[in-house]
Amino acid sequence: MKIGTDARVCVIGAGCSGITAIKNMVQAGITHVVCYEKANQIGGNWVYDEEGKHSSVYESTHIISSKKLSAYQDFPMPDHYPDYPSHKQVLEYFQSYVKEFELEQYIQFNTSVEAAEKIENERWRLTLSDGSIEEFDYLLVANGHHWNPRLPSYEGEFTGEFMHSHNFKHNRPFKGQRVLIIGAGNSGCDCAVEISRVAEHVDISMRRGYYIVPKFLLGKPTDEFNELMIKVPNFIAGPLRKMSWRLLVGDYDRYGLQKPDYPLLKSHPVANSELLYFLRHGKVHPKPDVQRFDGDTVHFTDGTSSQYDTVIAATGYKISFPFLDKSIVDFEDAYRVPLYLRTFHADHRSLFFIGLVQPQGCIWPLSDYQSQLIGNIIAGRTKLPDNLHKLAEEDADKISREFTKSKRHSVEVHYHSYVKDLKRHIPSNAPKWKQQTEMA
């Protein structure tokens, strides 16, 4: 396997993870970097697409992490941005990042990777959508994991419109309708709130109890409040977080919601300040898990049933890499994803995954740290440990212990502890951007 700054490096995808991967490869001194992006612009999931072909953002999307904790390491969001920027502002931020570090020269737009085949010496042969073949020493996969919808399966057939939240773009088509949302993650709660503004009736079906966390605690964005707790011992921080949440939210019985039977940080948080308000105002109505469909009627596990015009499944996404053979990776239906630091594959040491995390926070700052570490591994300033198999399994075991068992938690991480893990592997002699430009 080739080590050094003259290695040929391929980045797949120019979304929020791909662009910081390019920047960190260049910062590490790597001279040959190519990024293939199937769209005609950067931004990936944050490019609003009315037809819902790739992007899952909708018209009124705002991020659920604060601008402070959603910024790349050396590129803060503008001061005039609100605490929770809109998708338009986020895309503008990415575009500014690409312009600031002159990254567009490394991106080949309107080009998708059709197949990536591992060849001799841990190298990769790529077949591109234009029919050309290219070979690289390293493959950095940054294609995202919020684009391939996972749909639930129930007994019977629903004869109204059945769709995934990926295809929800705005509430206008649902005016006057009776709508059921299945799933109470962040997307499901957002869909319920937005649609209830125009619909005749909106129900939201939840399999279990969820912590619905307001986006502000004691006047601070929730993730900034949580940041204050980093140095507080867990046996104090845990009860303090729950007490603060309980003071703001109150008794779940008043909302008709199931009470969570697990600690506050054992599941991916739902950051939404409006759902509880809409529940108490009778705009959104809670329902238990779906049992079966029967025409336009949905039957629930508590024995009740209701008729609907539309059912929206906010049931998450599959982790998919259509360009990689399943013998290399197959995580679509996995509860365990054995990657060291959610990044390194024990059997394929020239294959790296960037942004394949579901943090209790924002993804792209973590992609920044991942990429910085990868760039310095490729450049030879540090190296991967020999016992990757053991470490990858231990990481998967840790996730199983720390989070509730579900496919949505297979790549879950605690934001601050994960940053700490990545930073301690980045070598002290890793170049900064200023150093890189001075060497050029």
N, C-alpha and C positions, 0 to 999 in steps of 0.2 A: 504494500500500500504506500502510495507516494506521500511524503511529508515535505512541506516547504511552501513558500509563498508563490512558487511557480505552478502549483497544482491547478488543474482545471476544475472549477466548481460550478455546479448547476443549482439554481434555486427554482422550484416550481411554485408559481403563484406570486403576484405582486399586490397582495392584500396587505393588511396591517402587519402580519408576521413576515411576509416576503420582503417588504421594502426595508425593514430593519435588518433582515438577514443580509441583504446586499450591502447596506451601509457598514455592517460589522465585518464582513469579509474584506471590504476595501480598507477599513480601519486597521485590520490585522496585517495589511500589506499584501494581500493576495491579488495577483495581477490579472488573472483570467476568471472573470465571473460573468455568467450569463443567467438571466432570469426569463423564463417563458411564462407569458400571461395570455390566457385565451381571450380575454376581453380587449377592448381598444383603449383602456385607461387603467390607472392604478386604483386601488381602493377595495376591490373584492366585494365582500358582503356589505360594505358601506356605500356602495353606489346604488342609489334608489332606482329600482326597476319596477315599473308599473305592472309588467307582465309576470313578475315573480320567477323568471327563468333561473336566476342564480341567487340574487340578494334576498335576504329574509327581513331586511328593515322595511318598515312601513312608513306612511306619510308623516306620522306624528312621533316617530321614534326619538327618544333621548336616551343617552347612555345611563346605566344604573350604577356606575362607579363615578366618583368625583373627578373633576378635571385635574386636581393635584395628583391623584394616585392613578391617573390614566395616561400620563405623559411618558414619552421615551426619556431615557436617562439624561441626555444633554440637549433636550429640546422641549422646554415647557410649553404648555398651551397658553395662548394669548391671555393677558390680564382681563380683557374685556369679555371673555367667554363667561357664561353663567356657570354655576357649580356643576350642573349637569347639561353639557352641550347637546345640541340636536345632531341628527345624523348628517345634516348639511355642513354644520360646523366641524364635525369630526372628519368628514371627507376633505374639507378645506385644509384642516390640520395635516392630514396625510400628504396632500398635494404640496403644502409648504415644506414639509420634511424632505420630500423627494427633490424639490427645487433647491433647498438649502445645501444639501449634500451632493447635489448633481448626480442623482442616481438613475435618471431616465436613460442615460447612455448605455446602461447595462441590461435594459429590459427590451425583450422582443415581443411586441404586442401581437394580438390576433394569431397567436401560436399556442396550441395545446400539446401537451405530451401525451401521445396515444399509448406508448408502452415504454417501460424502463426495465431493461434486462441486465442482470448482473453478469459480468464477464470476468476474464482472468485478472488476477492481481487486485481484486476488490474494486474493479472499475465498473462503469455503467454505460450501456449503449442505449440511447434514446431514439425512439421513432417519433417524429413530429408530425403535426397535422398537415404540413405541406409536403410530406413524403420524404423529407430529408432525414439523414441519420447523423447523430452526433455522439461523441464519446467523452466521458468525464471521469475524473478521479473520485469525485464526491458528489453525492446527491442530497440536497437539502429540501425536504418536503414541507411546504408551507401552504398547502391548498385549502386549509381550513376544515372545520368539522361541523359547520352549521349550514349545510347546503343540501344534504341528502335526507329528506324527511323520513321519519319512522312512523308508520301508521299502525294503530291498534287493530286488533281483530276481535270481533264479537259474534256471538250466535245471531243468526237472522240477517236481514238486509234492510238498510235504511233507504227509503225511496225519495227523500228530499235531496238537497245538495250536501255532499260530504266532502270536506276539504281539510288540508293541513294548514296550520297557522303560517307556514312558510309562504302561502299564497295570499294571506291577508295583507292588503295594501292600504285600505282606508275603510271607513264605516259606511260609506254611501250606499253600497249594494244591499245593506241589511235594514234599510229604513222600513219600519212597520212589520218586521219579521219576528218570529219566535226563534231564538237561537240558543243552542247548547254549546258551551265550550268544555272540552274534555281535557283536563290537565290544569294544574294550578302553579306551574312554574312562572317565570317572569313573562314569557310570551302569552301564556294563557290568561294571566291576570290583566295584562295590557289589552288583549283582545276583548275581554269581558267589559272592561271599563269603557273603551272606545266605542264598542258596538252598542252598549246600553244607552248612549247619548241619543240614538236615533231609532233603536229597535222597539218593538212592542213589549218584548219580554226577553230577558237573558238569564240563563242558568249556567252555573259553573260546577262541573263534576270533579270531585276530589277523591282519590283512592284512600288517602290518609291525611293526617293533620299536617299543616305546613306553618312555618313561622312567616307571617307576613310582616316585613320589617319596614317601617317608614323610612323615607330617604333622608330624613334629618333626625338626629338625636341631640337634644340639648343645644339646638341651634347650629350644629355642625353636620355636614354630610356624614352619613352613617359610617362609611369606611374610614373617614378621618377620626371619628370617635373611637372606632375599633383600634386604630393605630395607636391611640393613647394608652391602650391596654397591653401593648407588646411586652413591656417590662414588668407587668403585674403578674405574679404567679397564677397559674391556671386555676388553682383551687379558690382564688379570690375573684379572678377575672370572669370565670364562668357564671357564678351566681350574680355578679354585678351586672353583666350583660343582660341576663334574663330578667333581673329586677327592673332595669331601665326599660326593657321591652315591655314588661308587664305594666309598668306605670303609664306608658304611652298608649298601649293597646287595650288594656283592661281584660275583662272576662270573655273568653272566646264563646261561651254559651250565648252571649247577647248577639253574636254575629251568626249563630247557627253553624259554626265551624267545628270540625273535629279538633280536639286538642292534640298537639304533637306529643308523641311518646318517646322522644329522643332529645338529647341536648341541642342547644341552639345552633352550634357550629358543626353538627354531625351531618347536615344536609346542605345542599346549595341554597343560599338564602334567596327569598323572594323580596326584592326591593320595590315596594309600591306604596305610595302614600294615599292613593285614591280608592283602592278596592274596598278597604274596610269602611270608608265613608259611603261608598255606593251600596254596600251591603246593608248598612244601617238606614239608608234612605229608600230601600226597596227597589233600587234600580237593577241590582244583581242579586241572584238568589242561589244559595249553596245547595248542591245535590251530592249524594254519595256516589260510589262507583257505578258505572254502567253494567247491567247484567246482559241485556240483549236488545236487538232492534226488531221492530215489527212494523214495516211500512214507514209511516211518518211518526210512529210512536217509539219512544225510548223507555225501556223498563230499567229501573234502578234496583240496587241490592237491598234497599229497605222496603221493597214491595210497591213503591209508588211508580207512576209512569206519567209521561207528558208528551205532547205532540210538538214537533218542531219543523220549521221550514229548512233550517240549515244546522248542521253539526260541524264544528271546527275542532279538529284534533290538534291540540298543542302538546304533542307527545314526544318532542325532541327529535334528534337526528342520529343517523347511523354514521359511524366513523368509517369513511370510505376512501380508498385509493385506487381508482379504476385503472390506473396506469401500471400498477404493481400486481404481479401474480399473487394469488392467495397463498401460495406456498411460501412467500416472503413475509407478508403480513395479512392477517385476516381478523380485524377487530370489530366487525359489524355487529355481531351478537355477543360480544364478550363482556363478562362482568369483571375480568382481569385483563389489564394491558401491561404486560411485563416489559416495560422500558425503564432503564435507569434514568432517574431525574426526568421522567416523561419524555426523554429526548433520544436516548442511545439504545440501539438494538444490539443485543449480545451476539447474534449470529452474523450481523452485517455492519461491520465497524466503519464503513464508509457511507452509511445511510443515517441521516439525522432527521428528526421530526421537530419542527419549530411551530409553536403555538398549539400543540396537541395537549392542551391543558384546559381544565375547567376550574378557574380559580374563584375563590370567594373574594373577588376583586376583578381587576381588568386583565385581559390576556396580553395585550401588546407590550406593556413594560416587561413582562416575563419573557416574551419572545426576544426582546432586546438583550436581556441577560443570557438567555440560551445561545443566541447568535454570537455574542461576544466570546463565550466559552468555546463554541465550535470553531470560530475563526482562529483562536489561539491554539487549539488542538491541531488544526490543519497546518498552521504555520510552524508548528513544532515547539512552541513555548511551553506546552504542557502536554500530557498524554492521558488517554483513557486508562482506567485501572484494568488489570488483567482478569479480575474475577467478576466480569460484567454479568454473567448469568446469575450468580448469587445475589449481586446487588439489585438487579432488575426484579428478581423474585421478592426480595425484601421490600422493595418499593411498593410492589403490588400488594403484598401482605399488609403494609402500613396503611394503604388506602382502604383495604377491607376492614381494618380495625377502626379507623378514624371516621369513616362515613357509612351511611346506611347502604345496604346492598341494593344496587340498581345499576342499570347500564349507563344512566346519566352521570353516575359517580365514578365510572371506571378510570377517568383521568382527572378526578377532582384533586385540588391542592389547597392548602391554606396559604394565602398570598404571601404574608410576611416571612413565614418560616421557609417557604419555597425559595423566595428571593435570597434569604440567608444561605440556603444550601447551594444555590448556584454561585453566589459571590465568593464563597470560600474555595471554589474550584478554579476561579479565574486567576491566572498568575499575576503576581505583583508587577511584572515587567510588561503586562499587556499595554500596547500603545493606545493613547487617546487620539481623538480626531485631530487635534492641533499638531501632535507629533507626527501623525500620518501625513498631513499636508506639507509639513516642513521637510519630510523625507522625499516627497515626490519631486 
